[in-house]
């Protein structure tokens, strides 16, 4: 069997296993969604630290554990979730300074504190907004909307880029992306938002659909480019090998890390 065909089969098999698991957790409710995302955040934190810090140490362990907490806060203590995240942030920062003060290496301490703390917000706090979204009225529909818009943007951009792409979007970071792909992704994202409004989320007026879809069309590619920037800076191709055929968890959720907080904030504050 050719290597290309073998990789394609591995990708399909991984997707066939993971997609039902994701959908099942979403249907089961907020707690199941939180547990799934807590595990995903833990894995992404491990990938982030492996990319940026290389050498394993106790500070990374603290950061990985902390990254799993925000999703659980949204599920079990929704009324005070933001206060708990703020408290966890403060405690983590203090713990990191003490850890590297006592355990070293001292010349690397400021950089390692900064990277672990950044990773906590990047792969812990940002995706936890999906749990907050799931806990809202019509939460299941809103989470599906977040996934639909993010994946529609990625798919539309890929298809338009392959068919029409001539002008590079940001070749220094991602040579394959084009402006034609960017605008193609925007058109498909807006269409997906209108489809959601007409089918499974009737409370979403067309004006709101547009107000969500357009920013997502910017945030999704920015999330993708940000992770590409991270990998290029450290000379790695994939964030990990957690998902056979797909790379790491961070590779699959990079755009969602930027789109989920916006969809959550819009649903919570603008849809009152």
Number of C-alpha atoms within 10 A of each C-alpha: 5 6 8 9 10 12 14 13 13 16 16 15 13 15 16 11 10 13 10 11 13 14 13 13 17 23 14 11 16 25 19 18 25 30 18 19 27 25 16 21 31 23 21 29 29 23 25 28 24 15 19 17 17 11 9 11 15 12 22 25 16 18 28 26 18 26 35 27 24 30 32 23 21 26 22 13 12 16 11 11 18 15 13 17 20 12 12 17 20 12 12 22 18 12 16 23 18 15 18 20 13 10 13 14 12 12 9 11 19 14 13 23 23 14 17 27 23 14 25 30 19 19 28 29 23 21 27 29 25 31 32 27 27 25 21 16 11 14 20 22 19 23 23 19 24 24 18 16 30 27 20 22 32 23 17 20 28 21 16 19 23 15 11 14 20 13 13 17 17 13 11 10 17 16 10 14 22 23 18 22 28 24 18 23 29 25 18 22 30 23 18 21 27 21 16 23 18 14 11 15 19 13 14 20 16 17 10 17 22 17 15 23 28 16 15 26 26 18 21 27 23 17 18 21 18 17 21 21 15 16 18 15 12 13 10 12 11 18 24 21 13 15 16 15 17 20 16 19 21 25 21 14 22 23 26 25 26 23 30 27 20 19 23 23 14 16 20 14 8 9 11 6
